[in-house]
Amino acid sequence: MKLKFTLLICLIATSLVNYAQTSKTDILILGSDHLGQIYKKEFPTTDVFMPQAQKSVIDFTNSVTAYRPDMVCVEILPKYQGEIDSLYSLYSRNKLDFKSLEDGRSEVYQIAFRIAKEMKLKKIYCVNAPGGTSQSILDNGDNIEIYKKEGLELRAYAVEKLTQLQKGTISFKDYLHFGNQPEIAQKVYHLRYVTPSRVINGRFKNPDSMIDTAYVNPKYIGAELTSVFKNRDYKIYSNIVTGQMEARSKRILLVIGVAHIGSLKNILRDDSEYNIIDIRTYLKK
């Protein structure tokens, strides 16, 4: 009798483990520069509306479509959900020309809309949270030279790729591939969430309304900046998971700025209900 009871417990435990594994929601985080912001009239190759650029972006989105998401999330505030719903409805019925939109070059339309339509999804979820505080507000304090040096090095690295896009020596697909390399996400993460804590005894320069300076401790000025970034990422995470609960999805695609990738991955790794998919599985040369 005792043996039978032990076997029963083992079977139940195994079933629970298997259920937990199969019930996880997959999430693929796709990083993108803001395509509308990199466009410069003097550099035609930065215009995503150009025929060659369109072909390149479509090639890129086709590789991601292989993931077959059942939910697509974008970096737009939820208060604009109704507007996105209307635009996506038009697009899904072939009644929307991106060129008619002021921000039609945005990755939201060029990437997310295309993938969602291909998957015949009914809705695109807006999961952004208020924020956008500039890293440049941290410009003084003890050890500030460490932070500034790392920032300049990362900027030079990114500008090099942008210059190649401007000269036409790399395609939009190549540029987007670059932004999704794990080492790039790690460099950005380190600058935003690791290095600032080394800066102490300073003051924010021209902080925006997202920062309540009454509660900022100058002793930990760098950590204060990191907390602002992290606070926004937790709110984005909240919008993702509550959206998933509404949609009951199992395969989420999140299209978001590269600066958020490392932080959101760290948050999602602590959520046992989620499984982070390696972007390299789909972005192959």
C-alpha positions as CSV (number, residue, x, y, z in Angstrom):
1,M,0.0,0.0,0.0
2,K,2.8,2.4,0.9
3,L,4.6,1.7,-2.4
4,K,1.4,2.4,-4.4
5,F,0.9,5.7,-2.4
6,T,4.5,6.7,-3.2
7,L,4.1,6.0,-6.9
8,L,0.9,8.0,-6.9
9,I,2.7,11.0,-5.4
10,C,5.5,10.7,-7.9
11,L,3.0,10.6,-10.8
12,I,1.2,13.7,-9.5
13,A,4.5,15.6,-9.0
14,T,5.6,14.7,-12.5
15,S,2.3,15.8,-14.0
16,L,2.5,19.1,-12.1
17,V,6.1,19.7,-13.4
18,N,5.0,18.9,-17.0
19,Y,2.0,21.2,-16.7
20,A,4.1,24.0,-15.4
21,Q,6.5,23.6,-18.3
22,T,3.8,23.4,-21.0
23,S,1.7,26.2,-19.5
24,K,4.5,28.8,-19.7
25,T,4.0,31.7,-22.1
26,D,6.8,32.3,-24.6
27,I,8.0,35.8,-25.2
28,L,10.3,37.0,-28.0
29,I,11.7,40.5,-27.4
30,L,12.6,42.2,-30.7
31,G,14.7,45.4,-30.3
32,S,14.4,48.2,-32.8
33,D,15.8,51.7,-33.2
34,H,13.0,54.3,-33.7
35,L,13.0,54.1,-37.5
36,G,11.3,57.5,-37.9
37,Q,14.0,59.2,-35.8
38,I,17.0,57.9,-37.8
39,Y,15.5,59.3,-41.1
40,K,17.4,62.3,-42.5
41,K,16.5,63.9,-45.8
42,E,20.2,64.3,-46.7
43,F,20.7,60.5,-46.4
44,P,18.1,58.8,-48.6
45,T,19.2,55.4,-47.5
46,T,17.8,56.1,-44.0
47,D,14.3,56.5,-45.5
48,V,12.4,53.3,-44.8
49,F,9.9,54.2,-47.5
50,M,12.5,53.8,-50.2
51,P,11.8,50.6,-52.3
52,Q,15.1,48.9,-51.4
53,A,14.6,49.7,-47.7
54,Q,11.1,48.4,-47.9
55,K,12.3,45.1,-49.3
56,S,15.0,44.9,-46.6
57,V,12.5,45.5,-43.8
58,I,10.1,43.0,-45.2
59,D,12.9,40.4,-45.3
60,F,13.6,41.2,-41.7
61,T,9.9,40.9,-40.6
62,N,9.5,37.6,-42.5
63,S,12.2,36.0,-40.4
64,V,10.5,37.1,-37.2
65,T,7.1,35.9,-38.5
66,A,8.4,32.4,-38.4
67,Y,8.0,32.7,-34.6
68,R,4.3,32.8,-35.2
69,P,3.2,35.0,-32.3
70,D,-0.4,35.1,-31.1
71,M,0.1,38.5,-29.4
72,V,2.1,41.5,-30.6
73,C,3.0,44.3,-28.1
74,V,4.4,47.7,-29.0
75,E,6.1,50.6,-27.3
76,I,3.1,52.9,-27.3
77,L,1.2,54.2,-24.3
78,P,-2.0,52.4,-23.5
79,K,-3.9,55.7,-23.7
80,Y,-3.4,55.5,-27.5
81,Q,-4.9,52.0,-27.7
82,G,-8.0,53.2,-29.5
83,E,-6.1,55.0,-32.1
84,I,-3.8,52.0,-32.8
85,D,-6.9,49.7,-32.9
86,S,-8.4,51.9,-35.6
87,L,-5.3,52.1,-37.7
88,Y,-4.6,48.4,-37.4
89,S,-8.2,47.7,-38.5
90,L,-7.7,49.8,-41.6
91,Y,-4.3,48.2,-42.3
92,S,-5.7,44.6,-41.9
93,R,-8.3,45.5,-44.5
94,N,-5.7,47.0,-46.9
95,K,-7.1,50.5,-46.4
96,L,-4.1,52.2,-44.8
97,D,-1.0,53.7,-46.5
98,F,1.8,54.2,-44.0
99,K,2.9,57.2,-46.0
100,S,-0.3,59.0,-45.0
101,L,0.8,58.9,-41.3
102,E,3.0,61.5,-39.7
103,D,5.0,58.7,-38.0
104,G,4.5,56.1,-40.7
105,R,8.2,55.2,-40.7
106,S,7.9,54.0,-37.1
107,E,8.8,50.4,-36.3
108,V,5.3,50.0,-34.9
109,Y,3.9,50.2,-38.4
110,Q,6.8,48.9,-40.4
111,I,7.5,45.8,-38.3
112,A,4.7,45.2,-35.7
113,F,1.7,45.9,-38.0
114,R,3.1,43.7,-40.7
115,I,3.8,40.7,-38.5
116,A,0.4,41.0,-36.7
117,K,-1.4,41.1,-40.1
118,E,0.5,38.1,-41.4
119,M,-0.6,36.2,-38.3
120,K,-4.2,37.4,-38.7
121,L,-4.3,38.9,-35.2
122,K,-7.2,41.0,-34.2
123,K,-5.4,43.4,-32.0
124,I,-2.0,44.9,-31.3
125,Y,-1.3,45.7,-27.6
126,C,0.1,49.1,-26.4
127,V,2.4,48.3,-23.4
128,N,4.6,51.3,-23.0
129,A,4.7,53.3,-19.8
130,P,5.4,57.0,-19.2
131,G,9.1,57.8,-19.1
132,G,11.7,58.7,-21.5
133,T,14.0,60.4,-19.0
134,S,17.4,61.2,-20.7
135,Q,20.6,59.6,-19.5
136,S,22.2,63.0,-19.9
137,I,20.6,64.4,-16.7
138,L,23.4,62.5,-14.9
139,D,26.4,64.7,-15.7
140,N,28.1,65.4,-12.4
141,G,29.2,63.7,-9.1
142,D,32.0,61.5,-7.8
143,N,33.1,59.0,-10.5
144,I,31.1,60.7,-13.2
145,E,34.0,60.2,-15.6
146,I,33.4,56.5,-15.5
147,Y,29.8,56.9,-16.6
148,K,30.6,59.5,-19.3
149,K,33.4,57.5,-20.7
150,E,31.2,54.4,-21.1
151,G,28.5,56.5,-22.6
152,L,30.8,58.0,-25.2
153,E,32.1,54.5,-26.1
154,L,28.7,53.1,-26.6
155,R,27.5,56.1,-28.6
156,A,30.6,55.8,-30.9
157,Y,29.8,52.1,-31.5
158,A,26.2,52.9,-32.4
159,V,27.0,55.9,-34.6
160,E,29.4,53.8,-36.6
161,K,26.5,51.5,-37.6
162,L,24.2,54.4,-38.3
163,T,26.8,56.0,-40.5
164,Q,27.1,52.8,-42.5
165,L,23.3,52.9,-43.0
166,Q,23.5,56.5,-44.1
167,K,26.2,55.7,-46.6
168,G,24.3,52.7,-47.9
169,T,27.0,50.2,-47.0
170,I,24.6,48.2,-44.9
171,S,20.8,47.5,-45.3
172,F,18.0,48.2,-42.9
173,K,17.9,44.4,-42.2
174,D,21.6,44.5,-41.3
175,Y,21.0,47.6,-39.1
176,L,18.1,45.9,-37.3
177,H,20.2,42.7,-36.9
178,F,22.9,44.8,-35.2
179,G,20.6,46.2,-32.6
180,N,19.4,42.7,-31.7
181,Q,22.8,41.2,-31.0
182,P,23.0,40.1,-27.3
183,E,26.3,41.9,-26.8
184,I,24.7,45.2,-27.8
185,A,21.7,44.8,-25.4
186,Q,24.2,44.0,-22.7
187,K,26.3,47.1,-23.4
188,V,23.2,49.3,-23.2
189,Y,22.0,47.5,-20.1
190,H,25.4,48.0,-18.3
191,L,25.3,51.7,-19.1
192,R,21.8,52.2,-17.9
193,Y,21.5,49.8,-14.9
194,V,25.0,49.0,-13.7
195,T,27.5,51.9,-14.1
196,P,25.3,54.8,-12.8
197,S,25.4,53.4,-9.2
198,R,29.1,54.2,-9.2
199,V,28.2,57.9,-9.4
200,I,27.5,59.5,-6.0
201,N,27.2,63.0,-4.5
202,G,25.7,64.8,-7.5
203,R,22.7,66.6,-8.8
204,F,20.5,65.9,-11.8
205,K,20.9,68.5,-14.6
206,N,17.5,69.7,-15.9
207,P,15.4,66.7,-14.7
208,D,12.1,66.4,-16.4
209,S,8.6,66.0,-14.8
210,M,9.1,62.2,-14.5
211,I,11.5,62.7,-11.6
212,D,10.2,64.0,-8.3
213,T,13.3,65.8,-7.1
214,A,11.9,66.1,-3.6
215,Y,12.7,62.4,-3.1
216,V,16.0,62.2,-4.9
217,N,19.0,61.6,-2.6
218,P,22.1,63.3,-4.0
219,K,24.3,60.8,-2.2
220,Y,23.0,58.0,-4.5
221,I,22.4,60.2,-7.6
222,G,23.4,57.4,-10.1
223,A,21.2,54.8,-8.4
224,E,18.3,57.3,-8.4
225,L,18.6,57.5,-12.2
226,T,18.6,53.7,-12.5
227,S,15.5,53.5,-10.3
228,V,13.7,55.8,-12.7
229,F,14.5,53.5,-15.7
230,K,13.7,50.4,-13.8
231,N,10.4,51.8,-12.5
232,R,9.3,52.4,-16.1
233,D,10.3,48.9,-17.2
234,Y,8.3,47.3,-14.3
235,K,5.3,49.2,-15.5
236,I,5.9,48.0,-19.1
237,Y,6.2,44.5,-17.7
238,S,2.9,44.9,-15.9
239,N,1.2,46.0,-19.1
240,I,2.6,42.9,-20.9
241,V,1.5,40.4,-18.3
242,T,-2.0,41.9,-17.8
243,G,-2.4,42.0,-21.6
244,Q,-1.4,38.4,-21.8
245,M,-4.0,37.5,-19.1
246,E,-6.7,39.3,-21.3
247,A,-5.6,37.7,-24.5
248,R,-4.7,34.3,-23.1
249,S,-1.8,34.2,-25.4
250,K,1.0,31.7,-25.4
251,R,3.5,33.3,-27.8
252,I,4.1,37.0,-27.3
253,L,6.2,39.2,-29.6
254,L,7.3,42.5,-28.0
255,V,8.7,45.2,-30.4
256,I,10.6,47.7,-28.2
257,G,13.6,50.0,-28.1
258,V,16.9,48.2,-27.5
259,A,17.4,50.1,-24.2
260,H,14.7,48.1,-22.5
261,I,15.8,44.6,-23.6
262,G,18.3,43.7,-20.9
263,S,16.1,45.0,-18.0
264,L,12.9,43.4,-19.2
265,K,14.6,40.1,-19.7
266,N,15.9,40.2,-16.1
267,I,12.4,40.9,-14.9
268,L,10.8,38.2,-17.0
269,R,13.4,35.6,-15.9
270,D,12.0,35.9,-12.4
271,D,8.5,35.2,-13.6
272,S,8.1,31.4,-13.7
273,E,5.1,31.8,-16.0
274,Y,7.3,33.1,-18.9
275,N,9.9,31.6,-21.2
276,I,12.2,34.0,-23.0
277,I,13.0,33.0,-26.5
278,D,16.4,33.7,-27.9
279,I,16.1,36.2,-30.8
280,R,19.0,34.5,-32.6
281,T,16.7,31.6,-33.3
282,Y,15.0,33.7,-35.9
283,L,17.4,36.4,-36.8
284,K,19.9,34.5,-38.9
285,K,22.0,36.0,-41.7
